[in-house]
Amino acid sequence: MHLSKFTDFALRVLIYLASKPDGLSTIDEISTRYRVSKEHLRKIVHHLAREGWIESRRGRGGGLCLARHPKNISVGAVVRGAEDSLALVECFEPGRNSCQISGVCRLSGMLHEALDAFLTVLDGYTLHDIVAAEVSLFARLGLPTPVEYARA
């Protein structure tokens, strides 16, 4: 299983925003912290806003923030929404499947089971689980530890 860079950075954007619960962030700020292109982040931010994970406030004093509390953001749901396809192999995509043994091969069922297990594990975690009381994470991002996480 391999997650795309898009999904990786979508999760990183959410982690960054969860690490600043009382403040707004900008694409420039996140781009600098993670050393990723602003243009790439714009696409990711647009996707996250469209999915309802973040809010984008325009104008003077605007910026980005989470649209929900980190406890209400499932890692599994973010991954499902950010990945273009979770088709591990060709036979997972009926319209594009040209595998000669499709339908009689047991590997497909095993891979479906593995993918379901992977997503089930991620569904058991929230954004809050990633950032709660992770003082070293806040330090690495150059952010003060938020009071609500310091006590978590």
Secondary structure, DSSP 8 states (H G I E B T S, - for coil): ----HHHHHHHHHHHHHHT-TTS-B-HHHHHHHHT--HHHHHHHHHHHHHTTSEEEE-STT-EEEESS-GGG-BHHHHHHHH-S----SGGG-GGG---TTTTT-SHHHHHHHHHHHHHHHHHT-BHHHHHTT-HHHHHHTT----HHHHT-
